[in-house]
Amino acid sequence: MAEKIPVQTELWNGASAQDASQVLQDSLFSSESDNSLYFTYSGQSNTLEVRDLTYQVDMASQVPWFEQLAQFKIPWMSQKSKDSCELGIQNLSFKVRSGQMLAIIGSSGCGRASLLDVITGRDHGGKMKSGQIWINGKPSTHQLVRKSVAHVRQHDQLLPNLTVRETLAFVAQMRLPRTFSQAQRDKRVEDVIAELRLRPCADTRVGNMYVRGVSGGERRRVSIGVQLLWNPGILMLDEPTSGLDSFTAHNLVKTLSRLAKGNRLVLISVHQPRSDIFRLFDLVLLMTSGTTVYLGAAQHMIQYFTAIGYPCPRYSNPADFYVDLTSIDRHSREQEVATMEKARSLAALFLEKVRGFDDFVWKADSRELDADTCAVSPTLPQDADCSPPQPSGALHQFVTLIRRQLSNDFRDLPTLLIHGAEACLLALIIGFLYYGHGATKLSFTDTTALLFMIGALVPFNVILGVTSKCHSERAMLYHEMEDGLYTTGPYFFAKILGELPEHCAYISIYGMTIYWLTNLRPGIEPFLLHFVLVWLVVFCCRTMALAAAAMLPTFHMSSFFCNALYNSFYLTGGFMINLDNLWIAPAWISKVSFLRWCFSGLMKIEFSRRPIIMQVGNATFTVPGDTMLDTMDLNSYPLHIIYIIVMGISSGFLFLYYMSLRFIKQKSSQDW
């Protein structure tokens, strides 16, 4: 066994033959021949240290409350069970400095995600039992993390219809310090594009699974660029190679390695990297069940495990072999106990070998101070542009957000065309069904049905589109607000006002087409009163959908809530049953039903102070319009009060929407 050690470790010790083959491999399997550094970190060197960290995860809190209700469990009762708590991390210690890339590898459930959550202060549903986290020699705080650490999530959350350059430019407007001029912001965007090798696709849409855009690897680089814009000294990435093919993953990790060489501290979690990716790591932290099995240079990993009796077979990937070696087999109770005992013994052995080391890193020769793992990266001259990001003003955030939303929405031509075609088709169907020109005149009952349909059908069509769009943006909204990119107020006003152009176009198509085809009350004043009331009611329905989408965690729950509420308003709107005949519960519902007030207002606009010709058999007689309105209990309030009531209901929904954004975490369904 001892004779094989030099042979195996030679593959990872930088021998000249291996270096030559590595150069050849990079030329064959990497699309990046340019290794220049375009955007380095010029601040002081950073240090991240974790000391004796023990972290407990409450498994019950990881289950969403709505799923607990589906299992007939009371959410606040199930979280009190002590049996649901597990140790996600146990006695973990390490120290890493600028200029190094630390890869955290291990099987599922080893604690990789929990470690990143604890370091970044996003440990929702968990609790630190002991230990400390130090950043640059200071105890970690939320403010210090936000100042020093950039966190790239596993899933890309980007607007699909913006180009790569526009995506970075909008973030630069909100994230960079206020002292930056526009020329400096543009230069920073170009530097990040160059550093991440995004120049060939800089003017291509980001895209997603529905919109054609850049490739998966390029999209992941854009997500890295969003965090890289403010030039952080510490960059953390949660499984950046997830979902990428091996070629794209290799190029991405090569980019991260280059970023680390630019005086940054890069920490990534990877499940099981392939061998050429494994070679790019400076340090490797192998975890199992929350404990450390190995922490040291990637090139020394085989030597360490060979010395303790676990040599890696020739031509095998060390990452695959040793992750499998330390995995917990849960197929049977006996196998689980045996593999757990082996993992504990390996963790105890490693802890014994690094006892007394300041950085807890195993070294091939304890007498040497490995320059790659112990030396402090040189400190470059301090620049003004590496200062921590300061939040821009509320007005600046609002202007940037509304520009971004309008740019993204108006480039989504398929959706705009579908909504436009839907509006035209439904308007033509209703218009020709109730056609009222020439000798064809609508009766009072037909006109009443038409007015109720205008107030009921037109708003209903916006519910599905608004709720689905809000839920598709929830994850991006949650992460951007968590990163401090903007606050609730600017986003709220940008969202509301950014929806108005499409809303106005939608109402114009409906209102003008139906009003002209059905030959409703002639005159510019009745038309304007009719149009404004329909505009207000559809806007009220839109705000109801926004509030429901922000309050409830899933699209299905929001859609169900909106439909149930809308149907309640529909049935108590005064057309299906006379308002006088409602008993107390539906009568109160009708008071907040915007459909009831829309129907009342449209009827008053059409028939108030106007004679109605009624025909019963061969008898024809004239009835004052106000008399018919009184009979239907639709003449209780003047028209201007109806407008105020509808605006009041809209304001109530807007208040619910703002409070939901402010106090309910806008997680996507996959993050609950």
ZAMARGU-4260 file (C-alpha; in steps of 0.2 Angstrom, whole numbers, plus 5000, padded with zeros to 4 digits):
<rodrens>
0) 5000/5000/5000 | 5014/5012/5004 | 5022/5009/4987 | 5006/5016/4979 | 5005/5032/4988
5) 5018/5041/4978 | 5010/5035/4962 | 4993/5040/4967 | 4997/5057/4974 | 5008/5061/4959
10) 4993/5065/4949 | 4988/5079/4961 | 5005/5086/4966 | 5009/5096/4951 | 5021/5085/4942
15) 5027/5092/4925 | 5019/5078/4915 | 5003/5081/4924 | 5004/5100/4921 | 5007/5097/4903
20) 4992/5085/4902 | 4981/5098/4911 | 4985/5111/4899 | 4981/5100/4885 | 4964/5095/4894
25) 4960/5113/4897 | 4963/5117/4878 | 4952/5103/4873 | 4938/5104/4886 | 4937/5123/4890
30) 4930/5137/4879 | 4940/5150/4889 | 4957/5153/4883 | 4958/5170/4891 | 4963/5169/4909
35) 4966/5188/4911 | 4959/5197/4927 | 4948/5211/4922 | 4939/5215/4938 | 4949/5211/4954
40) 4945/5215/4972 | 4956/5229/4978 | 4951/5231/4996 | 4959/5223/5011 | 4960/5204/5012
45) 4946/5195/5020 | 4945/5181/5032 | 4931/5169/5036 | 4932/5159/5052 | 4920/5146/5059
50) 4924/5140/5077 | 4916/5125/5085 | 4899/5128/5076 | 4884/5117/5081 | 4868/5121/5072
55) 4851/5113/5076 | 4838/5112/5063 | 4819/5111/5067 | 4812/5100/5054 | 4794/5104/5058
60) 4797/5122/5053 | 4804/5117/5036 | 4786/5110/5032 | 4775/5124/5026 | 4760/5128/5036
65) 4748/5124/5022 | 4755/5107/5020 | 4754/5104/5038 | 4735/5108/5037 | 4733/5096/5023
70) 4740/5083/5034 | 4727/5088/5048 | 4741/5095/5059 | 4740/5111/5068 | 4756/5121/5063
75) 4759/5130/5079 | 4757/5114/5089 | 4768/5103/5078 | 4783/5116/5080 | 4784/5113/5099
80) 4789/5095/5097 | 4807/5091/5102 | 4808/5076/5092 | 4808/5087/5076 | 4825/5095/5080
85) 4840/5088/5072 | 4859/5093/5073 | 4863/5099/5055 | 4881/5104/5059 | 4891/5097/5074
90) 4908/5105/5080 | 4913/5112/5063 | 4928/5123/5062 | 4938/5130/5047 | 4947/5146/5042
95) 4949/5152/5024 | 4956/5168/5017 | 4956/5179/5002 | 4963/5171/4986 | 4956/5154/4990
100) 4941/5144/4984 | 4934/5132/4997 | 4922/5119/4990 | 4910/5111/5002 | 4906/5093/4996
105) 4896/5079/5003 | 4880/5068/5000 | 4863/5075/5002 | 4859/5080/5020 | 4877/5082/5025
110) 4874/5100/5030 | 4881/5110/5015 | 4865/5121/5013 | 4864/5123/5032 | 4881/5130/5033
115) 4879/5143/5020 | 4862/5148/5028 | 4871/5150/5045 | 4886/5160/5037 | 4874/5172/5027
120) 4862/5174/5042 | 4848/5166/5033 | 4845/5151/5045 | 4826/5151/5045 | 4820/5137/5055
125) 4836/5133/5064 | 4846/5139/5079 | 4865/5140/5083 | 4868/5129/5099 | 4886/5134/5101
130) 4901/5141/5091 | 4905/5158/5083 | 4907/5165/5065 | 4920/5178/5062 | 4922/5189/5047
135) 4938/5199/5046 | 4942/5196/5064 | 4925/5202/5070 | 4909/5192/5076 | 4897/5190/5062
140) 4882/5202/5062 | 4868/5205/5049 | 4876/5222/5045 | 4893/5214/5043 | 4887/5200/5032
145) 4878/5212/5021 | 4893/5223/5020 | 4906/5209/5016 | 4897/5194/5009 | 4888/5191/4992
150) 4876/5176/4991 | 4872/5168/4974 | 4857/5156/4976 | 4855/5139/4968 | 4841/5145/4957
155) 4842/5159/4945 | 4830/5173/4948 | 4831/5185/4933 | 4818/5194/4922 | 4818/5185/4906
160) 4815/5199/4894 | 4829/5210/4898 | 4846/5208/4890 | 4862/5203/4900 | 4868/5221/4900
165) 4852/5228/4905 | 4850/5216/4919 | 4867/5221/4926 | 4864/5240/4922 | 4847/5240/4932
170) 4856/5232/4947 | 4870/5244/4946 | 4858/5258/4947 | 4851/5252/4964 | 4866/5243/4971
175) 4881/5254/4968 | 4885/5269/4980 | 4876/5285/4977 | 4893/5294/4974 | 4895/5284/4958
180) 4893/5294/4942 | 4883/5286/4927 | 4900/5283/4918 | 4907/5274/4933 | 4892/5263/4934
185) 4893/5259/4915 | 4911/5255/4917 | 4908/5243/4932 | 4895/5234/4921 | 4907/5232/4907
190) 4921/5226/4919 | 4909/5213/4926 | 4904/5207/4909 | 4922/5205/4904 | 4927/5196/4919
195) 4913/5184/4918 | 4916/5182/4899 | 4898/5187/4894 | 4903/5199/4880 | 4896/5188/4866
200) 4879/5187/4874 | 4879/5204/4882 | 4864/5210/4871 | 4855/5194/4872 | 4839/5192/4882
205) 4842/5182/4898 | 4827/5171/4895 | 4820/5156/4905 | 4811/5140/4902 | 4798/5149/4892
210) 4808/5163/4883 | 4822/5159/4872 | 4838/5167/4879 | 4856/5164/4884 | 4862/5146/4889
215) 4860/5139/4906 | 4879/5142/4910 | 4878/5160/4904 | 4862/5163/4914 | 4871/5157/4930
220) 4885/5169/4926 | 4873/5183/4925 | 4867/5178/4943 | 4885/5179/4949 | 4887/5196/4940
225) 4872/5203/4949 | 4881/5199/4966 | 4898/5204/4959 | 4893/5221/4954 | 4896/5229/4971
230) 4913/5221/4971 | 4911/5210/4987 | 4927/5202/4995 | 4918/5186/5000 | 4907/5177/4987
235) 4896/5162/4992 | 4887/5151/4979 | 4875/5137/4983 | 4877/5123/4971 | 4882/5134/4956
240) 4884/5119/4944 | 4867/5112/4948 | 4857/5108/4932 | 4872/5112/4920 | 4881/5100/4909
245) 4898/5094/4913 | 4907/5106/4900 | 4897/5121/4906 | 4900/5117/4924 | 4919/5116/4921
250) 4919/5133/4913 | 4909/5140/4927 | 4920/5134/4941 | 4935/5139/4931 | 4928/5157/4931
255) 4925/5156/4950 | 4943/5150/4952 | 4949/5165/4942 | 4938/5176/4953 | 4947/5169/4968
260) 4963/5173/4961 | 4957/5191/4960 | 4960/5193/4979 | 4942/5186/4983 | 4937/5173/4995
265) 4925/5161/4986 | 4915/5148/4995 | 4904/5136/4985 | 4894/5120/4989 | 4895/5106/4977
270) 4887/5089/4977 | 4899/5078/4968 | 4911/5087/4956 | 4919/5078/4942 | 4938/5076/4942
275) 4943/5091/4931 | 4932/5102/4942 | 4939/5095/4958 | 4957/5100/4952 | 4951/5118/4952
280) 4948/5119/4970 | 4961/5126/4982 | 4953/5119/4998 | 4940/5105/5000 | 4928/5103/5015
285) 4921/5085/5015 | 4906/5084/5026 | 4894/5070/5032 | 4880/5072/5044 | 4886/5089/5049
290) 4903/5084/5054 | 4920/5087/5045 | 4928/5072/5038 | 4942/5081/5028 | 4947/5099/5026
295) 4963/5103/5016 | 4970/5105/4999 | 4961/5096/4985 | 4978/5089/4979 | 4982/5082/4996
300) 4965/5073/4998 | 4970/5056/4991 | 4986/5056/5001 | 4977/5059/5017 | 4964/5045/5015
305) 4977/5033/5008 | 4987/5036/5024 | 4972/5031/5035 | 4968/5016/5025 | 4956/5022/5011
310) 4966/5024/4995 | 4957/5030/4980 | 4956/5017/4966 | 4966/5022/4950 | 4956/5031/4937
315) 4942/5035/4950 | 4936/5052/4953 | 4942/5056/4971 | 4926/5067/4975 | 4915/5053/4970
320) 4924/5040/4979 | 4926/5049/4995 | 4908/5056/4995 | 4902/5038/4993 | 4914/5032/5007
325) 4906/5045/5019 | 4888/5044/5014 | 4875/5037/5026 | 4866/5021/5019 | 4848/5022/5025
330) 4842/5006/5016 | 4841/4997/5032 | 4843/5000/5050 | 4859/4989/5051 | 4867/4998/5036
335) 4863/5015/5043 | 4871/5011/5060 | 4886/5004/5052 | 4889/5019/5040 | 4885/5031/5053
340) 4898/5023/5065 | 4911/5024/5051 | 4908/5042/5047 | 4909/5046/5066 | 4926/5037/5067
345) 4933/5046/5051 | 4927/5063/5058 | 4935/5060/5075 | 4951/5054/5067 | 4952/5070/5057
350) 4948/5081/5072 | 4963/5072/5081 | 4975/5075/5066 | 4971/5094/5065 | 4971/5097/5083
355) 4981/5112/5087 | 4981/5119/5069 | 4975/5137/5069 | 4965/5135/5052 | 4960/5117/5055
360) 4967/5113/5038 | 4976/5096/5036 | 4993/5098/5028 | 5003/5085/5019 | 5018/5090/5029
365) 5014/5098/5046 | 5031/5107/5046 | 5028/5117/5030 | 5017/5132/5029 | 5008/5129/5013
370) 5007/5145/5004 | 4991/5140/4996 | 4982/5137/5012 | 4991/5148/5025 | 4998/5163/5017
375) 4988/5179/5017 | 4984/5186/5000 | 4993/5202/4996 | 4983/5218/5000 | 4981/5229/4985
380) 4979/5248/4986 | 4962/5253/4993 | 4950/5260/4980 | 4935/5270/4983 | 4924/5258/4972
385) 4926/5244/4984 | 4916/5252/4998 | 4901/5242/5004 | 4885/5246/4995 | 4874/5260/5002
390) 4855/5259/4998 | 4850/5272/4985 | 4836/5284/4989 | 4817/5279/4988 | 4814/5290/4973
395) 4829/5283/4964 | 4824/5265/4968 | 4806/5269/4962 | 4812/5276/4945 | 4824/5261/4942
400) 4811/5248/4947 | 4797/5256/4936 | 4809/5257/4921 | 4814/5239/4923 | 4796/5233/4924
405) 4791/5243/4909 | 4806/5236/4899 | 4802/5218/4904 | 4783/5219/4902 | 4783/5228/4885
410) 4796/5216/4878 | 4785/5201/4882 | 4776/5202/4865 | 4767/5185/4866 | 4759/5189/4882
415) 4754/5206/4876 | 4747/5199/4860 | 4737/5186/4869 | 4730/5199/4881 | 4726/5210/4867
420) 4718/5196/4856 | 4708/5191/4871 | 4701/5208/4874 | 4697/5211/4856 | 4688/5194/4854
425) 4678/5195/4870 | 4673/5213/4866 | 4667/5208/4849 | 4657/5193/4855 | 4648/5204/4868
430) 4646/5218/4856 | 4638/5208/4842 | 4628/5198/4855 | 4620/5214/4861 | 4621/5224/4845
435) 4610/5239/4846 | 4611/5249/4830 | 4598/5253/4817 | 4581/5245/4820 | 4588/5233/4833
440) 4586/5241/4849 | 4589/5233/4866 | 4575/5231/4878 | 4577/5236/4897 | 4580/5218/4902
445) 4593/5215/4889 | 4602/5232/4893 | 4602/5227/4911 | 4610/5210/4907 | 4623/5219/4896
450) 4628/5231/4910 | 4630/5218/4923 | 4640/5207/4911 | 4652/5222/4907 | 4655/5225/4925
455) 4657/5206/4929 | 4666/5198/4914 | 4678/5211/4910 | 4686/5212/4928 | 4686/5193/4930
460) 4699/5190/4915 | 4713/5200/4924 | 4713/5189/4940 | 4723/5174/4933 | 4735/5184/4924
465) 4739/5195/4939 | 4741/5181/4951 | 4752/5170/4940 | 4763/5185/4936 | 4765/5189/4954
470) 4769/5172/4959 | 4782/5170/4945 | 4791/5185/4952 | 4790/5181/4971 | 4807/5172/4972
475) 4816/5186/4964 | 4807/5199/4975 | 4811/5189/4990 | 4829/5188/4986 | 4832/5206/4981
480) 4823/5213/4996 | 4833/5201/5007 | 4849/5207/4999 | 4844/5225/5003 | 4842/5230/4984
485) 4827/5240/4988 | 4813/5243/5001 | 4795/5239/5001 | 4788/5256/4997 | 4797/5259/4980
490) 4793/5242/4974 | 4775/5244/4979 | 4772/5260/4969 | 4783/5254/4954 | 4772/5238/4953
495) 4756/5247/4954 | 4760/5261/4942 | 4770/5249/4930 | 4754/5239/4927 | 4744/5255/4922
500) 4749/5256/4904 | 4743/5238/4900 | 4728/5241/4911 | 4723/5256/4901 | 4725/5248/4884
505) 4715/5233/4891 | 4700/5244/4896 | 4701/5255/4880 | 4699/5239/4869 | 4685/5233/4880
510) 4676/5249/4884 | 4676/5258/4867 | 4671/5242/4857 | 4657/5237/4868 | 4650/5254/4870
515) 4649/5258/4852 | 4643/5241/4846 | 4629/5240/4859 | 4624/5258/4856 | 4623/5263/4874
520) 4617/5280/4880 | 4624/5293/4867 | 4635/5308/4872 | 4653/5311/4877 | 4648/5313/4896
525) 4639/5296/4898 | 4653/5287/4889 | 4667/5295/4900 | 4657/5291/4916 | 4655/5273/4909
530) 4673/5271/4904 | 4680/5278/4921 | 4669/5267/4931 | 4674/5252/4922 | 4692/5257/4923
535) 4690/5259/4942 | 4682/5242/4944 | 4694/5232/4934 | 4708/5241/4943 | 4700/5236/4960
540) 4699/5218/4954 | 4718/5219/4949 | 4722/5226/4967 | 4712/5211/4974 | 4723/5199/4964
545) 4739/5208/4970 | 4734/5207/4988 | 4729/5188/4987 | 4745/5184/4978 | 4756/5193/4991
550) 4746/5186/5006 | 4745/5168/5001 | 4761/5157/4997 | 4755/5147/4982 | 4747/5151/4965
555) 4733/5138/4968 | 4729/5146/4985 | 4729/5164/4978 | 4718/5159/4963 | 4706/5149/4974
560) 4704/5164/4986 | 4701/5176/4972 | 4688/5165/4963 | 4679/5162/4979 | 4679/5181/4984
565) 4674/5186/4966 | 4660/5174/4965 | 4653/5180/4982 | 4654/5198/4975 | 4646/5192/4959
570) 4631/5184/4967 | 4628/5199/4978 | 4630/5211/4964 | 4611/5215/4963 | 4607/5206/4946
575) 4605/5188/4952 | 4594/5193/4966 | 4586/5210/4971 | 4597/5218/4985 | 4581/5220/4996
580) 4579/5202/4996 | 4596/5198/5003 | 4597/5192/5021 | 4610/5199/5033 | 4626/5189/5028
585) 4625/5192/5009 | 4619/5209/5012 | 4635/5214/5021 | 4645/5206/5007 | 4636/5216/4995
590) 4641/5232/5003 | 4660/5228/4999 | 4656/5220/4982 | 4664/5231/4969 | 4653/5222/4956
595) 4637/5228/4965 | 4643/5246/4965 | 4649/5245/4947 | 4632/5238/4942 | 4623/5252/4951
600) 4634/5265/4943 | 4632/5259/4926 | 4613/5258/4928 | 4612/5275/4934 | 4623/5282/4920
605) 4612/5273/4907 | 4594/5276/4914 | 4595/5290/4927 | 4583/5304/4922 | 4579/5295/4906
610) 4562/5288/4901 | 4561/5269/4898 | 4549/5262/4885 | 4542/5246/4891 | 4531/5234/4881
615) 4519/5221/4889 | 4510/5212/4875 | 4503/5225/4863 | 4503/5238/4876 | 4518/5251/4876
620) 4521/5263/4890 | 4534/5274/4897 | 4542/5272/4914 | 4554/5285/4922 | 4572/5277/4923
625) 4574/5282/4941 | 4558/5272/4946 | 4565/5256/4939 | 4582/5260/4948 | 4572/5262/4964
630) 4563/5246/4961 | 4579/5236/4960 | 4587/5246/4975 | 4600/5253/4964 | 4597/5271/4967
635) 4601/5273/4985 | 4617/5283/4982 | 4622/5297/4970 | 4634/5293/4957 | 4649/5302/4964
640) 4647/5292/4980 | 4648/5276/4970 | 4665/5282/4963 | 4671/5286/4980 | 4666/5269/4987
645) 4674/5259/4973 | 4690/5269/4975 | 4689/5266/4994 | 4688/5247/4991 | 4703/5248/4979
650) 4712/5257/4993 | 4708/5244/5005 | 4715/5230/4994 | 4731/5241/4991 | 4733/5243/5009
655) 4732/5224/5011 | 4744/5222/4997 | 4757/5234/5005 | 4756/5226/5022 | 4758/5209/5014
660) 4774/5214/5005 | 4780/5223/5021 | 4777/5209/5034 | 4775/5192/5024 | 4790/5185/5017
665) 4788/5184/4998 | 4795/5166/4996 | 4791/5156/4981 | 4783/5139/4984 | 4799/5130/4982
670) 4807/5140/4996 | 4794/5137/5009
</rodrens>
